[in-house]
Amino acid sequence: MERLNIFVDETGEFGFRIGASELYGVSFTFHEQNDNITPELNKLNDRLNKIGYTNMIHMADLIMKRNDYSKIPINSRRI
């Protein structure tokens, strides 16, 4: 392995107040920098297309059901 890329991101609320999000997300992405991740990105885009979403992904908005995600039900947002 020449170089491992690692990306970590979190979003959401802890749910301690009224109206808090039902979801909290932590994502980890690991990949060898020289490996092509296009197939995985295509799978992600296909899943987003299935729920009718074609814009940029903003995890905070997805978790909080705001803006472009406001009409997507929680079961679809969990995919």
QUIMO-V218578 format. One record per residue. PHI is phi in whole degrees, 0 to 359 (NA if undefined). Layout:
phi=PHI
phi=PHI
//
This chain:
phi=NA
phi=277
phi=208
phi=261
phi=267
phi=229
phi=236
phi=232
phi=214
phi=225
phi=202
phi=112
phi=236
phi=275
phi=80
phi=270
phi=226
phi=297
phi=85
phi=292
phi=297
phi=278
phi=237
phi=221
phi=236
phi=231
phi=238
phi=232
phi=235
phi=237
phi=201
phi=294
phi=304
phi=278
phi=278
phi=280
phi=256
phi=304
phi=302
phi=293
phi=294
phi=296
phi=298
phi=299
phi=298
phi=299
phi=294
phi=294
phi=297
phi=297
phi=263
phi=81
phi=250
phi=233
phi=270
phi=292
phi=269
phi=236
phi=301
phi=300
phi=294
phi=297
phi=296
phi=273
phi=58
phi=246
phi=51
phi=300
phi=265
phi=298
phi=257
phi=269
phi=296
phi=302
phi=298
phi=285
phi=290
phi=279
phi=306
//
